[in-house]
């Protein structure tokens, strides 16, 4: 449906993405319009296309799919538009004078003949120029939205494109539409490509082929790869663009000459047509990814080969003194690990839960601090750093804060970025499996030669969200000393969570041992019982200490059981964002039941989400500018993964008060709400590096790529005191058997081995 009218009032506008709620005045009636309307202001005349929808709380609304700004069609409407303050230097009085003087010529005068404005008393030549510049700038914004909309690019993306390319957006895009694929906007490459072809670009045009190659390489990096086999890239691009292999080879040569890509030939064992042999493989990188891997390899080897100036003499005596002072009894492997740190500048400690990694870290801290050495603890995320602090009693920082790289961490990675040097004798990084090549590159750039670097992690957990498999590559290169802990300590053996997670890691189905012959009907059924005001879990048959499994086969049964068992102190962890058992739906259902709408609770609708006082939320990006207060301490910076609760929503001030888990209190403007999401339920990936007292994990049919052994293992190991798994035992068996970790293409191991 198409409507024409004027924006009467702006009820809400997100300045970041342009999402707007406004009243719309038509000749026949008024209505509320919602949608992405960047550059739209009060008084603008619009032609909008969309449909009427009925919102359960706010009634009938017109949902805008696309829009076009039009000049006001009457002089009264034009005067109203000029009076609303959009055009710099024009208020209601000046607008009235301009309309009275120029009438139907007003738009042409404002746009093309501003000197005539000086005919009006009070408008100087300088002011006339300001009015012209402001009017033309707004006019250009309108044209940009209209231009991009013709190619299927919506207003939200148009807003982002304008912010990055500026007033010359149209001429830049007309000259090279493929520039859009490098901006990180939500536009499919196929859309950009169709746009280019519609503008007359030849099918085998070198710019088009280059863009297709870059697109293929970018897609690979989104899946965790840092490089692509040349043969696979050629196949992909020829099919994508419908060009010849020779055209793609010409593009590869062109990008190589322009130093936008790097080609690396490696002698590797490969399997072709069922035959395994040693051969030369050609790998292609985007240049920044190659430079990043190379720098990590060079600096890691440089650190390890430097003089061991932080080595402590009489180390065995120091170790004995520490063991006595702390009443710790280290195993042989733990002693070996601590000595390895003293004997080397770079080393790796890896192992699953309950294998003694924290005891080793504590011992290292005690020994080096007793000798006056500075030990710095850090981790990739805020929650992982907090967990490290709690486990060791020493302050741990996020890597982003330590390196002061937070303000650019969510943008396109820059291998040449300047980072703050780390002032330390020993740097210990926990949760190393979460560290991608770009973050690792920033770390090694910040270290002085002679600083000891201790990398701690679990290679069996999910890999980093970003590209690469840094921890695995460093271990597999065999150029970096490492120790793998595989013994579960006595205290940990009392935890079925730890025992069963290790079984999963070894490919053993823990359910076979749990069932002990019980029937499906009574197997591990857990009911709520309330005693003296406390909610407790009681099992009719099998409790197994801190571990529970509830057999439910249908999605609806799993949802109902979650809603029956959940309380706000527990954390739901699920494999996916999407679907009935994904985070989006579960968060909505949990909010409806456990924090429903109430006259005593304020709420704020943001896009399609309603935030309410009492909601649990998670920060989804690093933001170093948000101020926070904790008692008398005032500072700034909230990091990706930090969780908290909405304490107050203040419509008058236009802000939301959030208290985070570490008692920081921050105030978010409504425009900042795109940085948070509900966290009653979070994905396994988002949970990595965190630990929760009680965890509920739904186990259900999903895409095989989500139902993997390492995803199950990672989710289970997030629980500290109690783990409740609800779902189908056959799906658990499938996940345990599905040990195929998606192979990531990386050259870090090769570079370390061959330097």
N, C-alpha and C positions, 0 to 999 in steps of 0.2 A: 504494500500500500504506500502511496506517496502523499505527503502532506506539505503544505506551505504555510509559513507563519513567522512569528518573531519570538525570540527568547525573552520572556518577560522577567524571569528571575532565575538565578543560579542557586539551587538548594544545596548542592554539594559538588565539589570538583577535586579530583586527585590530580595535583599538578605534575606528578611523575608520569602517569600513563594516560592522562586525559579523560578518565572515566568521570562522567558527569550526570547529575540528576538536575533537571530544570523544569520550570513551567513554560509551556509553549502556547502562545496566543495566536489563534487562527480567527478568521473573520466570523466563523460560525460558532466556535466554542474554544475552551481552553483544555489542555491535557498536560499530564506529566510525561516527560520524555527521559529515557535512560539510555546510556551507551557511551562509546568512546568518541568524544567530541573535542579534540584538541583545538586550540586557538579560538574556540567559541566563547563569546562574551555576552553579557546582558545587552539586549537591544539588537543583536544580530538577526538578520533575516535569513532563513534557511529553507531549503527544499530537502526534506528528509524521507528516506525510504526504509521501511521496516514493517513491524506488525504490532497489533495490540496484544498485550498479555495481561493476565490477572495475577497479581502478587498476593500470596495468602495474607500478608499483613497490611500492605499498602494499596491494595485494590488495583483498578485498571491503570496500566501504563503503556506508553508506546515505546517499544524496544527498537532503537535505531541501529540499522545494519550499515548504512552509509548515508552521507549527507553532502550537500553542496551549499556553500554560502552564496547568496545572491544579493545584489544591491537592493536596498529598500525600494519598493515599487511606487511609493507616493512620497511627496515632499514632506508630509508630516512624519512618515516613518523614517525618512532620511535624517530629518532634524533630531528625532529621538535617538537614532544611532550615533550621530555626531556628539550628542549631549552626554553620552554615558561614560566619557573619559577615556575611551580606547585610543582616540587620536590625540597625541600629545599637543597641548596648547589650545585645545578647543573644549570649552565648557558650554553650559546651556545658553548663556548670553551670546557668546561668539557664534555658536551653531545657528542661532536664530538670525543673526546678522548675515551669515554666509548664505543661508537659504533665501532670505529676503532679497539679497543682492543678485545672486546668480541663478536661482530657480532651477530649471531643468538642466542647466549647464554645470551645476555644482560638482558632479563627479568628475567631469572632464577637466574642470579648473583645478580641483584638488590633486588630480593624478598627473596632468600634463602641462598645466599653465599656472603654476603657483604664484608667479609674479603678480597676477591679477588680484590676489588676496590682499595686496597692500592698498587696494582701492578702498578697503574697509578701515575706518578710523580705529587706531589702536593696534593694527597688525603691521609690524615692521617687516623689512625684507628678511631679517634673520628668523623672525617668528614664522613667516610664510614658508621658509625653507624647512623648518622643524615640522610644521603641519604636513607639508608635502612628503617628507621622509617617513613620518609616522604612518600616514595614510597608505603610502605605497608599500611599506613593510607589511602592513596588515593585508593589503591586497595580494601580495606575493604568497603569504601563508595560505590564503584561500586557493590560489592557483595550484600550489603544491599538493594539497589534499585532493583537488579535482584531477590533477594530472596522474597521480599515483593510483587513484581509485579506478581509472580506466583500465589499469592492468591488474586489477584484483587485489591491490594492496590497501588494506583498511586504514581507517583514521589513526588507530593506535600505533601501527607501524610507521605511518606517515609522520607522526609526532616525533618518534625516535630518529627517523631519517633526517628530519629537519634540524634537530638538535645537533646532529653530527656533521651535516654537510652545509648548513647555513642557508643564506638567502639565494645562493646560486644552485640550489638543489636540482632544479629542473634541467639546467644546461649541463650539470655534471652527470646526471643520470642519462640524459639523451646521448651524451658523448660516449659513456661506458656504463650501461645498465648493470654490469657485473660488479660494479663497486658496491652494490647493495649486499652482495653475498659476503663481503668482508666486514660489514658493520655490526654483525651480531643481532640483526633484527629478525623478528619472527615471520620471515618470508621464505617459502620453499624455493629451492634453486630452480625447480621447474617453472615456477611463476616468473622468476627473473628472466629465465631463458626464453620463455614465451614472449615476454615483454620486449626483449632484445630482437627476437625474430620479427615481431610486429613492427619494430622501428626500422627494419631493413637490414639487420646484421646477417651476413652470409653464414651458412651452416658450418663451413670449415674456416671461418675467420679466426685468426690466431688468438685474438682477445677472448673469443668464445671458448676455444680449446683450452687456453691457459686457465680460464675460470673453471672449466669442468675438472681439470686436474687438481686445482686447489680445493675445489669442493670435495672431490674424492678423498683427498688427504685430510681435510677437516673432518669429514664424517668418521674417518678411522680414529682420529684423536678423541672424538666424542665417545668412542667405544673403548678407550683406554690404551690404544696403540700409539706409538711414537713414530712409526714408519710403516710402509706398505711395500710388498714385493712388486717390482716393476711390472711383471707379467699380469698380476692381478689388477693393478691400477689401469693398465692399458685396456684390459677386457672390460672393466667397469666403465671407463670413459667412452669407449667406442659405442657401447650399448646406450649409455646415458644421452650422448649427443648425436648418435647415428652418424658417425664419421669413420674414416678409415684408420687403421693402426698407424699408417705413415703420418696422418694428421696429428695423432696423439704423440708420436715420437718427435715430431717437429715442435709441439708444445713443450715437451719435456726439455728439449735442447734450449728453447727460448727462455724458459723459467730458470734453467741452470745458468745461462749467460747472465740473466738479470739477478742472479744470486738470491732467488726466492725459494729455491729448493736445493737439496744436496743429495748426491748419489753416493752410496756406500756399497762396495763390493766385498762380500765376505766369503771365505771358504768355510762351508758348513755341511753337515750331514743332512741330506734331504731325501724324501721318499717320492719317487715319480713312477706312476703306473705300477705300484706295488713293489718297486725296486729301490732299496736304500743304498745310497752311495755318497761319497764326498764330492761336492761340486761348488762352483762359484755362484752365489746368489746375489742378485742386484736389488738393493733396497733403496727406496726413495723417501726423503724426509722433507717436510717444510723446514726452512733453514733454522728457525728458532728452536725447533725440537732437536735438531742435530747439534747445534751449538750448546744447548743445555746438557745433553748427555755427555758430550766431549768435555765440558768444563767440570762436571761431577767426577768423571773418571780421572782427569788430570789432578784435580785438587785432592781427591781421596787418596790417590797414590802418593801425592806430594806430602800430605799430612802423615801418612803411615811411614814413609821413608825418611822423614825429618828426624833430627836427633831427639831422643826420648828425654827431654830436659825436665819433665815433670815426674820422672820416675822416683819413687821413694826407696831409699836404701834401707837395709834391715827390715824388709817388708814383712817377713814371717813374724818377727817380734811384734810389729805394729798390729798384725792380724790377730795374734794371740791376745794382745792387750784389749783389742776391740771386742773379741769374743767373750772375754771375762767380764768386761765392763757392761756389756749389753746382755749377758747371759744367753747369747746365741750359740747354737751348735750347728755349724755349717757342714753339709755333706761334702764328699770328695769333689763332686762336680761343682758345687758352689765355691769351694776353695779355689778350684782350678779357674773358675770364671773371674773371681776377684784378682787372682794373680795375673790372669791374661790382661786385665785392664792396666795393671802396673807395668807389664812388659811391653805393651804396644800403645801406639798413639791412637789407633782406630780399632775398634773391635765390636762384635755383635753378640748379644745374648738373646736367644730365642727359645720359646717353649710355651706350652699351654697353661691354663689356669691351675693353680695349686702346685706348680713345679718349683717355686722358690725364687722367682725373679725379683720380687719386692725385697726379700731378705738380702739378696746380693746388692741391690741398689742402696739399701740402708747401710750396709757394711762399707761400701765404697765411699759413701758420704762421710761416715764417721772417721774412717782412716785418713782421708785427705783433709778433712776439716781439722783434725787433731794436729796436722802438720802445717796449719795455717794456709791451706790451699782453698781457692774459691771454687765451689761446685755449683753449677747452674743446672736446674732441672726444667725441662720443657716438654710439651706435647703438642700435637697438631690442632686440637680443639680445646675450647674452654672447659668442657666437661671432663675431658681426659686429663687436663692440667689440674683441675680440682680434685679428681680422683687420686692423682699422683701425690698431691699435697696431703690429702687425708691418709694415704698409705704410708708416707715417709715422715710426716711431721715437719717437712721443709717446704717452703714456698716454691711452687712451680708456676711457670708462665706459659702462655700459648706462644708458639713459634712466631706468629704474626706480630704479637706485641713485642717480643724479644728483638725481632729484626726490624720493627717499625715499618712493616710493609702492608698494613691493613687497608690503607686507602686505595691501593691498586690491586689488591688480591683478587677481587671479583671481576677485574677487567681482563683484557687480552694479556696473557703472560709475557713478560719482557725479560729475557735471559740476561740482559745487560743492566738491569735495574740496580741502582745503588742501595745497599743495605747497611744497617748500623752494625759495626763490628761487635762481636761478643767478647766482653771482658771476663774471661774465666780461665781457670787451669784445667777444669774438667767439665765437659758438657754431656749431660745424659738426656737422651730423647726417648720417651716412652711411646708406645703405640705406633711403631715405625711402619707397620703395614699400611697405615693411612696416608703416608707421605708420598706425594707424587714427585715426578722429576723436577718440576719447577720449584717446589718448596725445598726440595733437597739441594737444588742449585743455590738458592738463596742462603741456605745454612752453610754450605762449604765455602761460599764467598765471604762469609762473615767471620770465619775462624782464622786465627793466627797460627802460623806453623809452630808446633810445639804444644798446642792445646790438645788435650785428650778428648776424643769423641767416642762415646759409648751409646750404641744403638740397641734399643730393647724392643722386642715385639714378638708377634706370633704369626708365622708365615702361613698358617692354616686358616686365618681369618680372611674375610673379604678383602680384595685389593683396594687400593686408593680409588676415589671417585675420578681424580684426574689421571693423566696418562702415565704409563710406566708401571713397573713392579720393582721398585728400588730395593727393598729389603731382600727379596728373592734373588735379584741380579747380583747384588753384592756378595751374598752367600755362595751362589753358584759359580762366581768367578774364581773362587778359592784364592784370591789375592788379599782378602781381608780376614783376619783371624776371627773365628766365631766358635761358640759352644751351644749345643742344643740340649736343653734340659728335658728329660722325659720321665723322671721319677716323680710320682705324686706323693707329697708328704703326708704323714700320718693324720694331721689335723684335717687336711683337705680330703682324705679318704672317707671321712665321716659325712661328707657332703655328696648326696646323690646327684646334685647339679653338676659338680665337677667330674665325678666318676662317669656319669652318663654322657657328658659332653666329650670326654676322652674316648668313650666307646664309639660315639658317632664318628669322631675323627679317624678311628681305626677301622671304620666300616662295619661295626657290630651293631645289630639292632637291639637296643636296650629294652624294648618292649617285651621281647621274648623272655627275658629274665624277670621282668616285673609281673607278668600275668600269673605265673605259677598255677596255671590250670583253671583260673576263674573263668566263668562264662562271660560272653560279651555283655549280657544284661547287667551283671553286677560289677563288671571290671572298672576299677578306679573311679567310681562315681563319687563326686564331691558335692556336698550340700552345705549351704550356709546354716550356721547355728549362731544364735546370739546369746551370749552369757555375760551378765553384769555390764551391759552396755557395749561390750566389745564384739566385733564381728570376727569369727574364727572359721577356719576351714576344717571340716571333719570328713573323713573318708569312711564309707561303709565297708570297704574291703582293703584296698592297698593305699597306704600313705607314703611309704618310702621316704621317711624323714622330711627333706625339704623339697621333694620332687613329686609332682602329680601329673597324671595323664588322664584326660576325660575323653572317652570315645564318643564322637558325634560324627555322623556321616554327611548330613546335608548342611548347606550354607546357612539356612534358617535356624537349624538346631544350634550351630556354632555361635551365631549371633545372639540367640536367646540365652545360651549358657554364659556368654561374656557379660551380657547385661545383668544376668542373675548374680554373677560372682564379683564383678568389678566394684571397687571403691576408689575414691579419688587419691588414695595413697599409693595405688598400684600403677604400673606402666604397661600399656598394651604395645606389643611390638609385632609388626606384621610384614610379610614379604613385599607388599606392593602399595602404591598410592591409589591405584584404580580398583574398580570392582566392588562388590557388596562387602567384602572383607578387607578392602583397602583402607588407607588412613582417612581419605576424604569422607567416605560414608560412615565409618566407625566413629570418627570425631563428631559428626552431626548427630548420630544416634546417642552417643554418650552425653553430649551437651543437652539434648532434649530430655533425657531421663535424669541426669545428675545435676544439671545446672539449667533448669528450664526458665522460660520467660517469667518475670515476676514484677509486680508493681514497685517492689523495693530494690530492684536491680536495674541500673541503667544499661543500655546496650547501644552498639553502633554497627550499622550495616555498612560493609565495605565490599563493593563488588557484589559477589554472590554469597559472601560469608557474613554471618552475624557474630560480632564479638560482644561478650557479656561479662559484667563483673563476676568474678569467681572462675572464669575460664582459665584452663592451663594452656600456655602458649610456648612456642619456641622461636627464637631469633633465627632467621634463615640466611643471613649474610653478615659479613664483617662490617661494622660501622664504628669508626673511631671517633665520630663527632657527637654521638649521643651522650649527654651528661648524665651522671648518676651520683647518688649520695648513699653512704652507708655509715650511719651514726654521724660522727663528725668528719668523716672522710668524704671529699668531693673529687671526682675524677671523670674521665670520659672513656667511652669504648664499650660496646656490647658485641659479642662475637657469635658467629655462626654456630648453632647448636646449644646455646645457652637457653635454659628453660625457666619459666616463672609463672606467676598468676596475675591476672588483671584484678587490681584492687579497686580502681575507680575509673569511671568514664565521665568526663566533664564536658557536656555539650557547650556550655557557655565559654569555656576556655579553649574548646576544640582539641582536647588532649586526653590521653589514656595513661593512667598510672599503673606501672607494672613492677611487682616485687619479684626479683629473681631468686633462684635457689640459694645463692650465697648472700642473700639479704641486701643486695644492691637494689635501690629504688630509682627507676628512670621514668621520665615523662615523654611519651611519644605524641607528636602532633598527628592529627588524622591523616596527613599526607604521608606519614611514615609507616602506616599499617600494612603496606605491601611488603614490609620486612619481617613480618611475623606470620605464623600459622598455628592452628590449634595443635596441641600435643598430648591430648588424652591418649591418642594412638600415634605412633611414629613408625617409620620404616626401619628395617634391620640396618640398612646403610646409615640412616641418621642416628641410630643408637650406638654405632661403633665408637669405642673409646669411652663409653659411659657405663655406669653400674647402677642398678636400681634394687631396692630392697625386695620387692615382689614384681615379677614379670609374668604377663599372660601372653601366650603366643598362639594365635589361631593357625591350624595346619589344614590347608585346603587345596583343591585342585587349582592349578594356575599354569602359566606358561612354563615349560620345562627349564628355561634359562633362569627362572626364579627358584625352582625347586632343586637346589643344589646342596651338597653336603656341607660346603663351607658357609653357606648362608644359614643353614640350620644350626651349625656349630657356633657361629658368631652370635646368633640370637639367643641361644641357650646360655652362653657364657656372660650375658649381660645381667643375669639374675644373681643377687648376692645371698639372700636368705630364703627365697621361695620362688619356685618356677612352676607355673601351671600351663600345660599344653593341652589344647582342645582341638580335636579333629579326627581325621581318618588315619588309622594305623598303616593302611596301605600306602598313603601319601608319605608318611614318615619313612617307610621302607624304601620307597622310590627315591626320596631325597638322600638317604644314606648311601644308596647304590649309585646315585648320580654324582660321581666324584670328578666329572670332567669340568675342571675349572677352565673357563674360557681362556684360551691361549692368547696372551698379549704379545704383539710384535714390539720388540724393544732391542736396542743395540747397546745398552749400557754394559751388560756382561761382556760382550765382544770387545768393546773399547777398553775396558779395564784389563782384560786378558792380553790385549795386543799392544798396549802402550809400553 
